[in-house]
Amino acid sequence: MQVEEELARFSPSKDTVLTVGVFDGVHLGHKRLNDEVASQARTKGWLSGAVTFKTHPRELFSPRTRLSYLTTLSEREELLKQDGIDIVVMLSFTRELSQLTAREFLGLLVKHLRMKGLVVGPDAALGRNRTGKVGEIQVLGKEMGFTVTVMLPQKINGDVISSTAIRNALAAGDMHKVSRLLGRPFSLRGKVVTGQRRGSDIGFPTANIDVDSKQALPPDGVYATRAYIEGKPYQSMTNIGRSPTFGAHNKRTIEVYILDYKGDIYGKELKIELIERLRGEKKFEDVETLKQQIAADIERGREILSGQDN
């Protein structure tokens, strides 16, 4: 059984407190779960752990559905560990795994991960057809020797924090709401690749970043952003779109103009935080008009970013 093979690769040196979920985005709601897991582990002298899945279960049951992710797998693991999680267990969500009952799945966590505590949200559902609801999980905990802590949903300004809510806000270009629900600015990462060099030709050289094909993106437009080069932040402006002024309508690109920076970053990984959407992408009458708009965007972007930096 593949799930057993994957779990067997982990050999915790101590008993564990775990939480289970996709954890896409590792938002404030997830952080609340992670904080509880880490707190219980410290109190007991155990290890904290998160069991997550490499793909969303929906992809298995609806293969034609194209899902986008708020974070890549590597970012998810990094963020979980920043929340104080000692062990991040990534499982392949296979049809075989989907057919396990809640009892069978939890039994594997007890067997391979030495689970003594489980922290879940009120809508937790484990096992085949998501039939293992909180009540059943609590009964199984008593039978199998692990505690079950149920956390209430977290809200901000009346909004329940969820990956779906964040994805909807992102699709609307509401970067303030996205940041509020995530607990941090939304970010993109990718290797800097060679572009069409149109930015250099008009006096605004940009770095094109190649992000994961499943990465969730906001609407096309111009954004005030913060770029990180070798860990150092720089004010930047980012255009997401298809450069309609130049007649390029097919491939969507992410072009970052880093303010007050000169240097070669081709081939390096660039991280950008999207702070605010300034405007949608549009086709300009000529290059000179585009240059004037870019200059105006930069001036406004500096004001926004400087206000955040102070």
C-alpha positions in Angstrom: 0.0 0.0 0.0 1.6 3.3 -1.2 0.3 5.3 1.8 2.0 2.9 4.2 5.2 3.0 2.2 5.2 6.8 2.4 4.4 6.9 6.1 7.1 4.3 6.8 9.7 6.8 5.6 9.1 8.8 8.8 10.3 7.4 12.1 9.5 9.9 14.8 11.8 9.7 17.8 8.9 10.7 20.1 5.1 10.6 20.2 3.4 13.2 18.1 0.5 15.7 18.0 -0.8 16.0 14.4 -3.1 18.0 12.2 -4.3 16.8 8.8 -5.3 18.8 5.7 -4.4 20.2 2.4 -3.2 23.5 4.0 -3.1 25.4 0.7 -1.9 28.9 1.4 -1.1 28.1 5.1 -3.4 31.0 6.1 -4.3 32.4 9.5 -6.9 29.6 10.0 -4.2 27.0 9.4 -1.8 28.9 11.7 -4.3 28.7 14.5 -4.4 24.9 14.2 -0.6 24.8 13.9 -0.1 27.0 17.0 -2.3 24.6 19.0 -0.4 21.5 17.7 2.9 23.1 18.5 1.7 24.2 22.0 0.5 20.7 22.9 3.7 19.1 21.6 5.8 21.5 23.7 3.7 20.8 26.8 3.9 17.1 26.4 7.5 16.9 25.2 6.3 15.4 21.9 6.8 16.3 18.3 4.4 18.5 16.3 3.4 17.3 12.8 1.2 18.1 9.8 0.0 15.5 7.4 -0.8 17.0 4.1 -1.4 15.9 0.5 0.6 16.5 -2.6 -2.5 17.1 -4.7 -6.0 18.2 -3.8 -8.5 15.3 -3.4 -10.8 17.0 -5.9 -8.2 16.4 -8.6 -8.6 12.6 -8.2 -12.4 12.6 -8.4 -12.7 15.4 -11.0 -9.6 15.0 -13.2 -10.9 17.6 -15.7 -11.1 20.2 -13.0 -8.1 22.6 -13.2 -7.2 23.6 -9.7 -4.8 26.4 -8.9 -2.8 26.5 -5.7 -2.0 29.5 -3.4 1.4 28.0 -2.6 3.7 25.4 -4.1 4.5 22.3 -2.2 7.9 23.6 -1.1 6.4 26.9 0.1 3.7 25.0 2.0 6.3 22.9 3.8 8.4 26.0 4.5 5.4 27.9 5.9 4.3 25.0 8.1 7.7 24.7 9.6 7.7 28.5 10.2 4.6 27.9 12.2 6.5 25.6 14.5 5.6 22.2 12.9 8.5 19.7 13.4 7.4 17.1 10.9 5.6 17.7 7.6 4.3 14.5 6.0 3.3 14.8 2.4 1.1 12.0 1.1 0.1 11.1 -2.5 -3.7 11.3 -2.6 -4.4 8.1 -4.5 -7.6 6.2 -5.1 -6.3 3.6 -2.7 -5.9 6.2 0.0 -9.4 7.6 -0.8 -10.9 4.2 0.0 -9.6 4.0 3.5 -12.1 4.4 6.3 -11.4 7.0 9.0 -10.5 4.2 11.3 -8.0 2.7 8.9 -6.4 6.1 8.1 -6.1 7.2 11.7 -4.8 3.7 12.6 -1.9 4.2 10.1 -1.1 7.6 11.7 -1.0 5.9 15.1 1.1 3.1 13.8 3.7 4.9 11.7 3.7 8.5 13.2 3.1 7.6 16.9 0.1 9.9 17.0 -1.1 10.7 20.5 -3.0 13.9 19.8 -5.0 15.2 16.8 -6.1 18.8 16.2 -8.8 19.4 13.7 -11.3 22.1 12.6 -15.1 21.7 13.2 -15.7 20.7 9.6 -13.0 17.9 9.5 -14.0 14.9 7.5 -11.6 11.9 7.1 -11.9 8.6 5.3 -13.9 7.2 2.4 -16.5 9.7 1.1 -15.5 12.1 3.9 -17.7 10.1 6.3 -15.4 10.4 9.3 -16.8 13.6 10.9 -15.7 15.1 14.2 -18.0 12.9 16.3 -16.6 9.7 14.8 -13.0 11.0 15.1 -13.5 11.7 18.8 -14.9 8.2 19.3 -12.0 6.6 17.5 -9.6 8.7 19.5 -10.9 7.2 22.7 -10.6 3.7 21.3 -7.2 4.1 19.7 -5.5 6.2 22.4 -5.2 9.7 21.1 -6.8 13.0 22.2 -8.9 15.1 19.8 -8.9 18.8 19.9 -11.6 20.6 17.8 -10.8 24.3 17.0 -13.5 26.8 16.2 -13.4 28.5 12.7 -11.5 31.7 12.7 -13.1 34.9 11.3 -11.8 38.3 10.4 -14.3 41.1 9.9 -17.0 38.5 9.6 -15.1 36.6 6.9 -14.4 32.9 7.7 -10.8 32.3 6.8 -10.5 29.6 4.2 -8.4 28.8 1.1 -11.5 29.2 -1.0 -12.2 32.7 0.4 -8.6 33.7 -0.3 -8.7 32.3 -3.8 -11.9 34.2 -4.5 -10.4 37.5 -3.2 -7.3 36.8 -5.3 -9.4 36.3 -8.4 -11.1 39.7 -7.7 -7.7 41.4 -7.4 -8.5 42.4 -3.8 -4.9 42.1 -2.5 -5.7 43.8 0.8 -8.3 41.1 1.7 -5.9 38.4 0.5 -3.2 39.7 2.8 -5.7 40.0 5.7 -6.8 36.4 5.4 -3.4 35.0 4.8 -1.8 37.0 7.5 1.0 38.1 5.1 1.2 39.5 1.6 0.5 37.1 -1.2 3.7 36.1 -3.0 4.9 34.5 -6.2 8.2 32.7 -6.8 10.0 31.7 -9.9 13.2 31.6 -11.8 14.1 34.7 -13.8 13.9 33.8 -17.5 14.7 35.6 -20.7 11.8 37.6 -22.0 11.1 39.8 -25.1 13.3 42.6 -23.6 10.5 45.1 -24.5 11.0 46.7 -21.0 14.7 47.4 -21.7 13.8 48.9 -25.1 11.5 51.5 -23.5 13.7 52.2 -20.5 12.1 50.0 -17.9 14.0 46.7 -17.9 12.0 43.9 -16.3 12.7 40.4 -14.9 10.3 37.8 -16.3 9.6 35.1 -13.7 8.5 31.6 -14.6 6.0 30.4 -11.9 4.6 26.9 -11.4 1.8 26.2 -14.0 -0.7 25.4 -11.1 0.1 28.7 -9.3 -3.0 30.8 -8.6 -2.7 34.3 -10.0 -4.6 37.5 -9.6 -6.2 39.3 -12.6 -4.1 40.8 -15.3 -2.9 44.3 -14.4 -0.2 46.3 -12.8 0.7 45.8 -9.1 2.9 47.5 -6.5 5.1 44.7 -5.3 8.1 44.0 -3.1 10.9 41.9 -4.7 13.4 39.8 -2.7 16.9 39.3 -4.1 19.0 37.1 -1.9 16.7 37.9 1.0 16.9 41.7 0.5 13.7 43.5 -0.2 13.4 46.0 -3.1 10.4 48.1 -4.1 9.1 46.9 -7.5 6.3 47.1 -10.0 4.9 44.0 -11.6 2.8 43.6 -14.7 0.8 40.4 -15.1 -0.7 39.9 -18.5 -0.2 39.6 -22.3 1.4 43.0 -23.3 -1.5 44.1 -25.6 0.3 47.3 -26.6 2.8 45.1 -28.4 0.3 42.8 -29.9 1.3 39.8 -27.8 -2.0 38.2 -26.8 -1.2 34.6 -26.3 1.2 33.9 -23.5 0.5 35.3 -20.0 3.7 36.7 -18.4 4.8 38.1 -15.1 7.3 41.0 -15.5 8.9 42.7 -12.6 10.5 46.1 -12.7 12.8 46.4 -9.7 13.2 50.0 -8.6 16.7 51.2 -7.7 18.4 48.0 -8.5 21.1 47.2 -11.1 22.4 43.7 -11.5 22.1 40.5 -13.4 19.5 38.1 -11.8 18.9 35.9 -14.8 18.6 32.3 -13.7 18.1 33.2 -10.0 14.9 32.6 -8.1 12.9 35.8 -7.4 10.2 36.2 -4.8 7.7 39.0 -5.1 5.0 40.1 -2.7 1.9 41.6 -4.3 0.9 44.6 -2.1 -1.8 46.4 -4.2 -3.3 46.3 -7.6 -3.0 49.7 -9.3 -4.9 49.1 -12.5 -6.0 46.6 -15.1 -3.9 45.9 -18.2 -4.8 47.9 -21.2 -3.6 48.6 -24.8 -2.1 52.0 -25.3 -2.1 54.0 -28.5 1.7 54.1 -28.8 4.8 53.3 -26.8 5.2 56.9 -25.6 1.8 56.9 -24.0 2.7 53.6 -22.3 6.0 55.0 -21.0 4.1 58.0 -19.5 1.6 55.6 -17.8 4.5 53.4 -16.5 6.1 56.5 -14.9 2.8 57.4 -13.3 2.4 53.8 -12.0 5.9 53.9 -10.5 5.2 57.2 -8.7 2.0 55.8 -7.2 3.7 52.5 -6.4 6.5 54.2 -4.5 4.0 56.1 -2.4 2.1 52.9 -1.5 5.3 50.9 -0.8 7.0 53.6 1.1 3.9 54.0 3.3 4.2 50.3 4.2 7.9 50.4 4.8 7.6 53.3 7.3 
